[in-house]
Amino acid sequence: MQPRNISIKVAREEDMSSQIGNDGFYFDLVDFDRVKAFQIADNMTMSRLKMEIAVEFSIPVQCQRLWLFCKRQNGTWRPVKPFSTEENNLSMTSLGRLLSRTFLFLNPDGVKLFLEVLNDSSPKNLSNNDGLVFLKLYDPEQTQIRYIGMVFVKASSRPSDILPKLRSLAGFCADEEMELYEEIKFEPSAMCDAIDANITFSESQIGQGDIICYQKSSKSLSHHAYPSVQIFFNRIHDLKAVVPVLYFSISEDLNSSSLLLVA
């Protein structure tokens, strides 16, 4: 049988940084219509794809860890698992058969992957107790949200354990009070729940592929129109629901509901 080409879309942190908070994109991690797509024959392996990625992005094969992106029941797209050494050596067709028992691998519009770039601090051998969590920082003073990084957490650890890391990423002082929220879904309504920093990630059901949004404490920000990321997301969702355009950009003053309409 003649091999057929499969479209494989590879998202990177650079895509998340450039997209989140810009051009009307606020929810989830990445718009796959705006990332690099590779055309790979279905009899080729994931290892061959890594060679293509190395050429395209100048990232050595040994510094690449690929994750499968899947659509959750609530409509969001998140990384669900990294590919093992054995899976990297399977053909796309064989890999699809293997993963189809649990995940939808060969989507009608192609395979969606996340490329993690490994460094000296990256955990090498991941277990079921390790969760990859993505981070967004909300600035109530500027009414802006942006992607700020990712972190691996243990299911048995607590959000309080990563607070120093979060402060460092945001450039906050060491004793800055913060609020943490989990971005859960955005349809049919936005859901962004406050996180108790003192219970484990397992108890909070926060793990693989989840998103934590954080900010300075909103206690001193009550004079701002949208003092918390929770309120901000609700407002953004409401605006998207009532404006019949392809996308909109939020003005500096959300109170005015000023929209930039783009045909």
N, C-alpha and C positions, 0 to 999 in steps of 0.2 A: 504494500500500500504506500502511495506517495505521501511523504511527510507534509503536514500542514503547519502553517505558521501560527503562533500564538502571540497575542499582544500582551506584554508584561510591563505594567506600569510600576515604576520604582520611585517611591517618595523618600525624600531625605529631610533632615532637620532644616536644611536651608530652605526647602519649600515651605515648611511650617512657619519659619521665621518671616519669610517674605509675604505669606498669604494671611496669616491670622491677624486680624485687626485692620486689614486693608481691603479696599474694593468690596465692602459689604460682606466680607467673610469673617465670622466671629465664632461660630459653633464648630465642634468637631476638630479634626486635626489637619486635614488637607483636602483640597479639591483635586481629584485625580485627573481631571480634564486639563490640568495645568502642570503636569509633571512629565518627566521623560518617559517615553514608551519604547521598549525594545521589541523587535520582532524575532522570535526564537522558534525554530522548528520543534515540533512536539516530540521528536526523538532525541533532542539534545538535553543535556543535564543542567541542573542548577549551577554546577561548577563551571560549565561553559558560559552561562549567563554572567557569573562573577568575572570572568575574563573580559567580557564585553563591557561590564561596569567599570573595570579597572582602566580600560582605554578611554571610556567616555568621561569619567569623573577624576581620573588620576588618583585612584584609591587602590593601593595594593590588595590583591586577593586575600592575603592573610589578615588584613585589617577590616574585612567585611563580615558582617553577620546579617543575614537576611531573615526577615520576619514575614509571616503570612498575615495579610490584612483580611478581615472578614466583616460582613455586615451583621450586626446584632439584631435581636428581635425588635429593639426599640428604634431601629432605623439608622443608628450611628455606625461608623466604620472605625474599627480599632485593630491594632496588631494583637494576634492571639497566641502565636507561638513562633519561636525561632526554628529554623531548619537544622536538623542534626547533620553530622558528617555523612551518615548513611543516606539520608534524604537528598543531600547535595549531589550524590553520585547516581541518583535515579533519573531516568528520563522524565520529561514533563508528563507524558502519558501515564507512566507507572506511578509517579508521585500523585497524580490526580486520583488514580484508583485507590491508592493507599489512604489519602486524606479524605476522600469522599465519604468514608464511614463516619467521620466526625464533622468535617468542614466542607463548605462549597469551595473547591479549589479553582476549577475552570469555570469562572463566571462567563456569562454570555458576552460581556464587554471586555474580557481579558482577566489576567491574573493581577492582583494588586499586592505589592510588597512594600515593606519599609526597610531601608538600608541603615543599619546601625554601624557607625564607624568606630572600630575598636581602638582603645588606647591603653596605656599602662595601668590605668585604674579600672578598666572594664572587667567585670566578673567573667571569668573564662568558662567555668562549668556551672551552668544554671540548673537549678532544681525546681521542683513544683512549689517550693517555698519562696522563690524569687519572683517578684513582680516588677515589670517595667511600667513606670508611671510617668506621664507627661505633665509638664508644668506650664501654666499660663499666669502672667502677672497682670493684675488690674490696678490702674492708677485712677482713683476717683477724682483727683484734682484736674487731670487732663481728660477724663472720661475716655480712657484708652485701655485696651487689653492687647497683650502681645504674648507670643510664645517665648519662653525663657530657658527651656531646657528639659532634661529628663533625668530620672533617678531610679535606681533599683532599690526596692524595699523588700524586707523580709515580712512574710505574713504575720509572724509573731512579734514584729516590732511595732512601734507607735509613731504617729505623725510627729509627736514631740521630739522624736529622735532625729528627724531631718530638719528641724527648724533652723539650726545653724547654717545648714547648706542652703536653705531657701533664702535666708537673710543675705548670705554671701552673694548668691546669684542676682538678687535684686539690688544690691548695694546698700542695704539697710544697716543701721547700727546694730551692735550685738544684742542690745536689749529691746529692740523694736517689738511692740506688740503687734501680732498679726492675726488675721482671720483666714481660715482655710475652708474651701468649698469643693465639693465634687460636682463636676459638670457631667450630668447623666444623660440627658436627651434634650431635643429641641422641638420635637413634633409629637403630638399635636400642640403641646405647650412646652415652654422651657422648664426644665427641672435642674436646679443647681442647689444642692443641699449642704448645709453647714456641716463641717467635720469636727468631731470631738477629738482633739489632739491627744487625749490621754487613754484612749482605748485602742486596741490593736487594729492593724489594717484588716486582718481576718474578720474581726468582729464588725468592722465598718463595711465589710464586703468591698474593699478597695484592693485591686490587684492588677493583673495583666492588662495593659492597654488603657487603663483608666486615666482620667484627667483630673488633676488638682489645680484649681484656680485659687490664688491667694493675693492678699493685699494688706496694707496697713490697717490697724483697727479702725472700724468705722465710728467708734465712739466720739471722736473729735472731728468727724467729717459730716455731721448732721446738716450743716449748712449747704452741702453740695446736693445737687438734684438727684444724683445716683450714688449714694455713699457706699453701697456694697455691690459686688459683682452679681449677686443674686438679683438685685433690683435692675441693674444694667441689662442683664440678659433678658429679663421679662420685658423691658421696654423695647429692646431690639427686636424681640420676637413679635411683639404687638405691631411694631412699625412694618415689619416684613409681611405680616398678615393682611394689612390694609392697603398696601401700596402695590398696584398691579404693574410693576416694571421689572426689567431683568435684574437690576440690582440698584442699590442706593448707597450713598455715602452719608454718614452721620456728620452733621455740622458740629462745631465746637459747642453750641448750645443746644442740647437735646430737648430742652424745654420748648424750643420754638418748633420742634418737629420739622425743621427745615431739611428737605431732601434734595439731593442732586439726582435728577432723573436722567437716565441714560437709555436711549433707544437701541 
